[in-house]
Amino acid sequence: MTIDANGPSNGFSNGHGTAAAKTPAHSAAPAFGFSTRSIHVGSSPDAATGAVIPPISLSTTYAQTAIGVHKGFEYSRSGNPNRDALEAQLAAIEAGGTSAVAYASGSAVTGSLVMLAEHLAREQNNGARAHIVAVNDVYGGTWRYMTHVSQADVTRLDLETATEEALTAAIQPNTKLVWIETPTNPTMRLIDIRFVVDTVRKHPSRPVVLVDNTFMSPYYQSPLLQGADIVMHSLTKYINGHSDVVGGALILPEHHSSSTPSSLLTRLRYLQNAVGAVPSPFDCALVQRGAKTLALRMKAHGTNALAVASFLSTHPLIERVSYPGLRTHPLHTRALKSLSPHAQRWIHSLPEEQVAQGVPYGGMASFVVRGDSEEHRGRRAEKFLTSTKLFTLAESLGGVESLAEHPARMTHMTLPEEERLKLGISAGLVRLSVGVEDVDDLLEDVRQALEAAAKV
Ligand SMILES: Cc1ncc(COP(=O)(O)O)c(C=O)c1O
């Protein structure tokens, strides 16, 4: 017996066979919990050997007994057992998801989504260019793709504060994609997904609403349950969780997952195969392994990040901390509203003293060192970053190890300075990816690095 997200079944959930892997992996009320789904969906024992972990299938091509007669696989770019298994698992853990499409990186997902918008615009508006509405504080690489690579026109909007009128006014007849990232990177702006979806739905252009859920992971936030059309992840971050794979994926709800030629799933599968930016079977197996412990890791990331953010919020050298889980955060109520049903259940079960200052809300936090942007031009932030012993100075996020970086000179350097400053990415801003080490060790590390920074 194997299980899919809905409970025990006799189907193959390990993806060894296209029919099984394309079976809806999730329903609105799954019988199994988040961790059970992440461990079992896509991972049933191998039918041939009984191996509990599905083998890695390196073959690029698959034997046919007659022309077009095969066991569901033809050529590995179009589909292979490990990618099917990973896609089934991802569809099962992103609540509200039915199908998933995996890519070689998060950036490859971005490229495919912009191409999708371009296709939809060409088809529906007699060859018009696509128009995209994107949150102004989008990930730097997404900004680079939209601005310098794609042919689409882009309107960037502060979706944290945009009114219904402003958002409606930004949507044009050729707007095919609305791009949300929440919380944003690195300033942790919060966008009300439901509000954006409801506003966009009223417009006759009816663009696709995409949420990049990389920062929160499927554990803390479920955009499909708030009406989004597509969720994307850089698998490189929390889902793999061990800083050893670059990958990406998008997940679609049931109403976009049919096999009709015009469904979003069919269009995206076509692009996935045509462009060929697919993950290797080995990478799929690694991500699958990482994703099995996603809930365990995210709980630890969240409790550690809350402790670090609480400590920073009372430290005299800190001007501002951005961690939406803190009760003092101006949009804390909005943060609570966006929590997934499983995260809410877990948080409600925590002892009161653990949630006195706030609630776990992912592992990302950022802070501004007092007076640093103007007076010290980022030298205190730099001293902090070179004085930590456990937080490694490095780009990326979402691994078990704690990382710290300087957005203005690292991840967000591609943004013109004027843009950066408008967004609040100042010289004194530091971004933390809080890992799952022992919390007291992390707090001591932050304390001693701030002590060093204060001497600058
Ligand atoms: C929010 C977000 N989206 C997308 C990406 C791009 O993903 P990748 O690096 O896997 O191409 C990143 C990478 O940092 C990211 O932080």
The ligand as an SDF file (V2000), in Angstrom:
LIG
                    3D

 16 16  0  0  0  0  0  0  0  0999 V2000
   12.6300   35.0860   -3.3130 C   0  0  0  0  0  0  0  0  0  0  0  0
   13.5160   34.4530   -4.3620 C   0  0  0  0  0  0  0  0  0  0  0  0
   12.9700   34.0780   -5.5270 N   0  0  0  0  0  0  0  0  0  0  0  0
   13.7300   33.5210   -6.5030 C   0  0  0  0  0  0  0  0  0  0  0  0
   15.0770   33.3240   -6.3410 C   0  0  0  0  0  0  0  0  0  0  0  0
   15.8990   32.7210   -7.4620 C   0  0  0  0  0  0  0  0  0  0  0  0
   16.1900   31.3920   -7.1790 O   0  0  0  0  0  0  0  0  0  0  0  0
   17.5070   30.6360   -7.6710 P   0  0  0  0  0  0  0  0  0  0  0  0
   18.6740   31.2500   -6.9790 O   0  0  0  0  0  0  0  0  0  0  0  0
   17.2500   29.2070   -7.2620 O   0  0  0  0  0  0  0  0  0  0  0  0
   17.5940   30.7940   -9.1480 O   0  0  0  0  0  0  0  0  0  0  0  0
   15.6830   33.6940   -5.1350 C   0  0  0  0  0  0  0  0  0  0  0  0
   17.1290   33.5030   -4.9260 C   0  0  0  0  0  0  0  0  0  0  0  0
   17.7230   34.0340   -4.0030 O   0  0  0  0  0  0  0  0  0  0  0  0
   14.8680   34.2780   -4.1170 C   0  0  0  0  0  0  0  0  0  0  0  0
   15.3920   34.6750   -2.9410 O   0  0  0  0  0  0  0  0  0  0  0  0
  1  2  1  0
  2  3  1  0
  2 15  2  0
  3  4  2  0
  4  5  1  0
  5  6  1  0
  5 12  2  0
  6  7  1  0
  7  8  1  0
  8  9  2  0
  8 10  1  0
  8 11  1  0
 12 13  1  0
 12 15  1  0
 13 14  2  0
 15 16  1  0
M  END
$$$$
